[in-house]
Amino acid sequence: MIFASNNKDKLKEVRAIFKDVDIMALSDMNLEVDVEEDQKTFFENALKKAKEIYEVCKEPVIADDSGLSIDALGGWPGVITNRFLDANWDYKNDYIIRKVSDYEDKSCEVICNIVYYDGEDSVVGKGVIKGHIVSPRGENGFGFDPIVELDNGKTLAELTSNEKNKCSARYLAIQDLYRKLIVYGKIKK
């Protein structure tokens, strides 16, 4: 099965759950496919990626899309989390903090949809974690991890890799997808 990414951290999460399935990154297949994420939902972006990559390799594909949804800002940045600014993540995180600074409610969700597509059927897994926007803390993780604090008082970037892998939205989505693929007979446990 092809995982529509070359991100080593994402690939590690997928392989940890899909232990009995040979998961290959795009680079393992010598594929260079850049899919424009221009859809309105995480699900639609993930499905678009999976379908476009399937058309190139004709192998089952799993693809994800995820982002940050801030309650006080009506779900912004949501589906455009990775591209709302053409800047590095330190700048983006500072921008997010400034944007929510006037709001008392700094609650947010991290949402991930991961889609399986085999040329005929699609199956979606979803993961959501709740948190709050805070000043950056922590050295682990990437993206907005330093500014999302969980109920345990730690930001995602303050968690160890093992701790994060057990509670991240992507991990929850991958687990959800894995269970569904077994139920639907797409993979064997």
Summary of the structure (lengths in Angstrom):
residues: 189
radius of gyration: 16.6
end to end distance: 14.7
largest distance: 50.3
contacts: 607
relative contact order: 0.16
helix: 40%
strand: 22%
